[in-house]
């Protein structure tokens, strides 16, 4: 039986106990393919509120101040509020995890939007605050390969001397035609060069891949996986393309132009993927779901628990333990 190195198994091995990720969503962050820098409208599948609407609604930030950061921002009038928001979210979620799971160690996960798309001074303030929280062993930063400067990478590599630091890149696919179709705003050459730079600095890289993107077949998805593994990434997250309301992809789906991936095909692809992935590589996610009425299709992405039970069983039947 091939035992996949899940993130839980990895952290138990590295820290002696499971480390819990605390997802953070900071207002004032956006993406260069939303704000017009490289495109407008964002990725065709993205309705960013679907990531963590509760977090942003509940945490303290004056929504009347419409301000968005970018790499050229010279000031950040929201910084104090963002720091308060970070603290509120961390405290609220870590407290709940302590109670429900007896969690003792945490990794702050900057999840929503592009979390390096801001001037370094803002990033330093947020990251250092995150690392100062009690029982935090490190952080994971979700971002795009076209939105992280050499200066930020160098700074992160310094932080990584003392803390667990992960950079999570949305790769999604290595096909330029698909990247253009989903309005990603960068190409595969950018993905390759940024991941190479990040790895050269010794940082941990986690790559996100999506199976079921428009007009991609099974061989293309597996090719993107192979190419991503060849880049020397440390970890992978794989998830199915699902359709969320109020997105460009929802329009294509409604018009019959986009057909979501079936559970059967996704399961087959996952089995093949996990056979190819080396046993030492960390697999942080093999599915994704959204349990609210913003999900349009496919319906199997609604209940993450039942999907995971199905996937685990299928993997087990193929001698893979996830
Ligand atoms: S980069 Fe991420 S947050 Fe930004 S539009 Fe694309 S999916 Fe949404």
Boltz pocket constraint, residues with backbone or C-beta under 6 A from the ligand:
constraints:
  - pocket:
      binder: B
      contacts: [[A, 30], [A, 31], [A, 33], [A, 34], [A, 41], [A, 42], [A, 43], [A, 46], [A, 47], [A, 48], [A, 112], [A, 113], [A, 114], [A, 144], [A, 170]]
      max_distance: 6.0
